[in-house]
Amino acid sequence: MSAVLSSSSDINDYEILIRRRGENDYASYCPQLNHMMVGTEHEEVRNMMNEYIEQYIQNLKNS
């Protein structure tokens, strides 16, 4: 069963959850998109997920 992804074009409807998984090991997760990213810094994973969400919204608007 696949997850139903958000169809909202409002960036405020998307959450970014960040978890420290060890020394220099972070993960960000967006439940509305069922997507996770990993990196070595808190800001890095937050920025990567924010860009992913912005691109997702842009793709929604273009389709």
C-alpha positions as CSV (number, residue, x, y, z in Angstrom):
1,M,0.0,0.0,0.0
2,S,1.4,3.4,-1.0
3,A,1.1,6.5,1.1
4,V,-1.2,9.3,0.0
5,L,0.9,12.4,-0.5
6,S,-0.3,15.9,0.3
7,S,-1.8,18.0,-2.5
8,S,-1.4,21.3,-0.6
9,S,0.4,24.1,-2.2
10,D,0.8,25.9,1.2
11,I,4.3,25.3,2.5
12,N,3.0,25.7,6.1
13,D,1.0,22.5,5.7
14,Y,4.3,20.5,5.6
15,E,6.2,19.4,8.7
16,I,10.0,18.8,8.9
17,L,10.9,16.5,11.7
18,I,14.6,16.2,12.5
19,R,16.3,13.5,14.6
20,R,19.9,13.2,15.7
21,R,20.9,9.6,15.1
22,G,24.5,9.8,16.4
23,E,27.5,12.0,16.3
24,N,27.3,14.0,13.0
25,D,24.4,11.9,11.8
26,Y,21.0,13.6,11.3
27,A,17.8,12.7,9.5
28,S,14.9,14.9,8.4
29,Y,11.4,13.5,7.7
30,C,8.3,15.0,6.1
31,P,5.2,12.9,7.1
32,Q,3.0,14.6,4.5
33,L,5.4,13.4,1.7
34,N,6.6,10.2,3.4
35,H,10.2,11.3,2.6
36,M,13.4,11.1,4.6
37,M,16.8,12.6,4.0
38,V,20.0,12.1,5.9
39,G,23.1,14.3,6.4
40,T,25.8,15.3,8.8
41,E,24.4,18.5,10.2
42,H,21.1,19.7,11.6
43,E,20.9,22.7,9.3
44,E,21.9,20.6,6.3
45,V,19.0,18.1,6.6
46,R,16.5,20.9,7.4
47,N,17.6,22.9,4.3
48,M,17.6,19.8,2.1
49,M,14.0,18.9,3.1
50,N,12.8,22.5,2.8
51,E,14.1,22.6,-0.8
52,Y,12.5,19.2,-1.5
53,I,9.2,20.5,-0.2
54,E,9.4,23.7,-2.3
55,Q,10.2,21.7,-5.4
56,Y,7.3,19.3,-4.7
57,I,4.9,22.3,-4.4
58,Q,6.3,23.8,-7.6
59,N,5.7,20.5,-9.4
60,L,2.1,20.5,-8.1
61,K,1.5,24.0,-9.4
62,N,3.0,23.1,-12.8
63,S,0.8,20.0,-13.3
